[in-house]
């Protein structure tokens, strides 16, 4: 297995404007390809927009969603991949022939669709159907998996994808800067985004604090370290409907170290060279070999009734959270 060069991206998407979003994906893909990247990863629903979908009814969702691989966005991604000789990973909404709705993430190369993963734990719209399988695919000799946003909060999903052979797990998100019961969480005032050129410091304090990056650092390095995988985290930046997101798209190695990160307050890419040696040198590789599943096989597989209902808080300045679990992070 040879080295592979991966780019992760962040950009401010436009709600429901696929042509606008695809134009940014085209520009950033060209930039990444010119810098030598073999693949570039964008955030979830980077083609369609995300948070605005919380208010759409089913006919509106069906109008927004596309068939895969026959829809126009896959064709557009194929053209972008072919023009730049790069693999593009991006997200959108999907409908099948029976009008079931899903939230997938796709990998598209110069010859078309390579892989499709459907989010296992979707919640932004009540008409979405959960995916029901893990996906591992080949990318230039590397085994790759995908877990979308909340999927990564259920740690069994990351371990299962790694055990299925994934060396790289793409983790597209639209996250951070939303309320939660954890200390320090909350929305970031959109006025700070509007004044980012004249007062970047105030915005960076919010983006990098407990509302944003500090929370990410509580868990993301652990997912890479414990499972001895490369984690490619991609996140939106800027206004997503009425909510502000902080980017911080980054790539972590199997030691849990950040090897590339977007730090601009705007559209950006970060690129890293992934080397196969780290996959076996990292502690997580040894820990996986030392597992004793006979001790916990029945516990992990035991049927249960989920108690937490995921709720997306919508108000820019919400009232104090009601009692009960509402955490989306």
C-alpha positions in Angstrom: 0.0 0.0 0.0 1.4 3.4 -1.1 1.1 6.8 0.5 -2.2 8.6 -0.4 -2.8 12.4 -0.2 -6.2 13.5 1.1 -7.7 16.9 1.3 -10.5 18.0 3.7 -12.6 21.1 3.0 -14.9 23.6 4.6 -17.1 26.1 3.0 -20.2 28.2 3.6 -23.1 26.5 1.8 -26.3 28.0 0.4 -29.5 26.3 1.5 -31.2 24.5 -1.4 -28.9 26.1 -4.0 -27.1 23.0 -5.5 -25.6 24.9 -8.4 -23.9 27.4 -6.0 -22.6 24.7 -3.7 -21.4 22.6 -6.6 -19.5 25.6 -8.0 -17.6 25.9 -4.7 -17.0 22.1 -4.7 -15.6 22.4 -8.2 -13.3 25.3 -7.2 -11.9 23.6 -4.1 -11.5 20.3 -5.8 -9.4 22.0 -8.5 -7.3 23.6 -5.8 -6.8 20.3 -4.0 -5.9 18.5 -7.2 -3.4 21.2 -8.1 -1.8 20.6 -4.7 -1.5 16.8 -5.4 -4.5 15.5 -3.5 -5.9 12.1 -4.6 -9.3 12.8 -3.0 -11.1 15.7 -1.3 -13.8 15.3 1.3 -16.7 17.8 1.9 -19.2 18.0 4.8 -22.6 16.3 5.0 -25.3 17.6 2.7 -22.6 19.9 1.1 -24.5 19.8 -2.2 -28.0 20.5 -0.9 -27.6 22.4 2.3 -28.5 21.0 5.6 -30.2 22.8 8.5 -33.0 24.4 6.4 -34.3 20.9 5.7 -35.7 20.7 9.3 -38.8 22.7 8.2 -39.5 20.8 4.9 -42.5 18.6 4.4 -42.2 15.3 2.5 -43.1 16.7 -0.9 -40.5 19.4 -0.5 -37.9 16.8 0.6 -38.7 14.6 -2.4 -38.2 17.6 -4.6 -34.9 18.3 -3.0 -33.7 14.7 -3.0 -32.2 12.9 -6.0 -31.9 9.4 -7.3 -28.4 7.9 -7.0 -26.4 7.3 -9.2 -28.7 8.7 -11.9 -29.3 12.2 -10.5 -27.8 15.4 -11.7 -25.5 16.0 -8.7 -23.7 12.7 -9.2 -23.2 13.6 -12.9 -21.8 17.0 -11.8 -19.4 15.4 -9.3 -18.3 12.9 -12.0 -17.5 15.8 -14.3 -15.6 17.6 -11.5 -13.6 14.4 -10.7 -12.8 13.8 -14.4 -11.7 17.4 -15.0 -9.3 17.3 -12.0 -8.4 13.5 -11.9 -9.5 13.5 -8.2 -12.1 11.6 -6.1 -14.7 13.8 -4.6 -16.7 12.9 -1.5 -19.8 15.0 -0.8 -23.3 14.7 0.7 -26.9 15.3 -0.4 -30.4 13.9 0.1 -31.5 10.8 -1.7 -34.9 9.3 -2.8 -35.4 5.7 -4.0 -38.0 4.4 -6.4 -40.5 4.0 -3.6 -40.0 7.6 -2.4 -38.1 6.6 0.7 -35.8 9.4 1.8 -32.2 9.0 3.0 -29.2 11.2 3.8 -26.2 9.7 1.9 -22.5 10.5 1.4 -20.9 9.5 -1.9 -17.5 9.0 -3.3 -17.3 9.8 -7.0 -14.4 9.4 -9.3 -13.7 10.2 -13.0 -15.8 7.1 -14.0 -18.7 7.8 -11.7 -20.0 6.6 -8.4 -17.5 4.6 -6.3 -19.4 4.2 -3.0 -22.5 5.4 -1.2 -23.2 5.4 2.5 -26.5 6.2 4.1 -26.5 8.0 7.5 -27.4 5.5 10.2 -28.8 8.1 12.7 -30.5 10.9 10.7 -32.6 13.4 12.5 -32.7 16.7 10.7 -36.0 15.8 9.1 -38.6 13.3 10.3 -39.2 11.9 6.8 -35.6 10.5 6.6 -35.1 6.7 6.7 -32.0 5.4 8.6 -29.3 3.5 6.7 -28.9 -0.1 7.7 -25.3 -1.0 6.8 -21.7 -0.1 7.1 -19.8 0.6 3.9 -16.1 0.0 3.2 -14.6 0.7 -0.2 -11.3 0.8 -2.0 -9.5 4.1 -2.8 -6.1 3.7 -4.4 -5.4 0.5 -2.4 -6.6 2.0 0.9 -9.8 0.7 2.6 -12.1 3.5 3.4 -15.3 3.8 5.5 -17.8 6.6 6.1 -19.8 7.7 9.2 -21.9 10.8 9.0 -21.9 13.2 11.9 -24.0 11.7 14.8 -23.0 8.2 13.6 -19.6 8.9 15.1 -21.0 9.7 18.5 -22.1 6.1 18.8 -18.6 4.6 19.3 -19.6 1.1 18.2 -20.1 2.4 14.7 -16.4 3.6 14.5 -15.1 0.3 15.9 -17.3 -1.8 13.6 -16.2 0.2 10.5 -12.5 -0.3 11.6 -13.0 -4.0 12.2 -14.5 -4.3 8.7 -11.1 -3.2 7.4 -11.3 0.6 7.1 -7.9 2.3 7.2 -9.5 5.7 6.7 -12.9 6.8 8.0 -14.4 9.9 6.4 -16.4 11.8 9.0 -18.5 14.5 7.3 -20.4 16.8 9.7 -22.4 19.9 10.1 -21.8 20.4 13.8 -20.6 22.5 16.8 -22.0 25.8 18.0 -25.4 24.4 19.1 -26.9 24.1 22.5 -26.3 21.0 24.6 -26.5 20.0 28.3 -22.7 19.9 28.4 -21.0 22.9 30.0 -20.1 25.8 27.7 -22.2 24.7 24.7 -24.4 27.1 22.8 -25.0 29.0 19.6 -22.5 31.6 18.3 -24.0 35.0 17.5 -24.2 35.4 13.6 -23.1 39.1 14.1 -19.6 37.8 14.8 -19.5 36.2 11.4 -20.6 39.4 9.7 -17.8 41.2 11.4 -15.1 38.5 10.9 -12.9 40.7 8.7 -12.7 43.6 11.2 -12.9 41.5 14.4 -11.6 38.0 13.8 -10.5 37.6 17.4 -14.0 37.6 18.9 -15.1 35.1 16.4 -12.1 32.8 16.9 -12.6 32.8 20.7 -16.1 31.4 20.2 -15.1 29.0 17.4 -12.2 27.6 19.3 -13.8 27.5 22.7 -16.2 25.0 24.3 -18.9 25.8 21.8 -16.7 24.5 19.1 -13.2 23.2 18.7 -12.6 22.4 22.4 -15.6 20.1 22.4 -14.4 18.4 19.2 -11.1 17.7 20.9 -12.8 15.8 23.7 -13.7 12.9 21.4 -12.4 13.1 17.8 -8.7 12.3 18.5 -10.0 9.3 20.6 -11.9 7.8 17.7 -8.7 7.8 15.6 -6.4 6.7 18.4 -8.6 3.9 19.8 -9.2 2.4 16.4 -5.8 3.1 14.7 -7.4 4.8 11.7 -7.0 8.0 9.9 -10.0 10.2 10.6 -11.0 12.8 7.9 -13.3 15.3 9.6 -15.1 17.7 7.3 -17.4 20.4 8.6 -19.3 23.5 7.3 -18.2 27.0 8.1 -20.3 30.2 8.2 -24.1 30.5 8.1 -26.1 27.3 7.7 -29.6 28.6 7.5 -29.9 30.6 10.8 -27.1 28.8 12.6 -23.4 29.6 12.5 -20.9 26.7 12.1 -17.1 26.9 12.8 -15.4 24.6 10.3 -12.2 23.2 11.8 -12.1 20.6 9.1 -9.1 18.4 9.9 -7.3 15.1 9.3 -6.0 13.0 12.2 -3.6 10.1 12.1 -3.8 6.8 13.9 -1.9 8.3 16.9 -4.8 10.8 17.3 -2.6 13.7 16.2 -3.9 16.4 13.9 -1.8 16.4 10.7 -3.8 19.0 8.7 -6.5 21.5 9.7 -8.4 24.4 8.1 -7.8 27.5 10.1 -9.1 30.2 7.8 -12.4 32.0 8.7 -13.9 31.1 5.3 -13.7 28.5 2.5 -10.6 26.5 2.8 -8.9 23.1 2.3 -6.2 21.2 4.3 -4.1 18.5 2.8 -2.2 15.6 4.4 -0.1 12.7 3.2 -1.3 9.4 4.8 1.3 6.8 5.3 0.4 3.1 5.8 3.1 2.5 8.5 1.2 4.4 11.1 -1.7 2.0 10.9 0.3 -0.8 12.5 2.6 1.3 14.7 -0.3 3.0 16.5 -1.4 1.7 19.9 -5.0 1.2 18.7 -3.8 -1.6 16.4 -2.4 -3.5 19.3 -5.5 -2.9 21.4 -7.7 -4.3 18.6 -5.6 -7.5 18.5 -5.8 -7.8 22.3 -9.6 -7.7 22.4 -11.5 -10.6 24.2 -14.9 -10.4 22.6 -16.1 -13.5 24.4 -16.3 -11.3 27.5 -18.7 -8.7 26.0 -20.2 -10.2 22.9 -23.6 -10.7 24.5 -23.6 -7.3 26.2 -22.8 -5.3 23.1 -25.3 -7.3 21.0 -28.1 -7.2 23.6 -31.4 -5.7 22.4 -32.4 -2.5 24.0 -34.9 0.3 23.6 -33.2 3.6 22.8 -34.1 6.2 25.4 -32.7 9.4 23.9 -34.6 11.2 21.2 -32.4 13.5 19.1 -33.9 16.9 18.8 -32.5 19.7 16.7 -32.8 23.0 18.5 -33.7 25.8 16.1 -33.9 29.1 17.8 -30.8 31.3 17.5 -31.2 32.4 21.1 -33.1 29.5 22.8 -34.8 29.5 26.1 -33.1 27.3 28.8 -33.2 23.7 27.7 -36.2 21.7 29.0 -35.6 18.7 31.2 -34.6 15.5 29.4 -32.0 14.6 26.8 -31.8 17.0 23.8 -28.2 16.7 23.0 -27.3 16.6 19.3 -23.6 16.6 19.9 
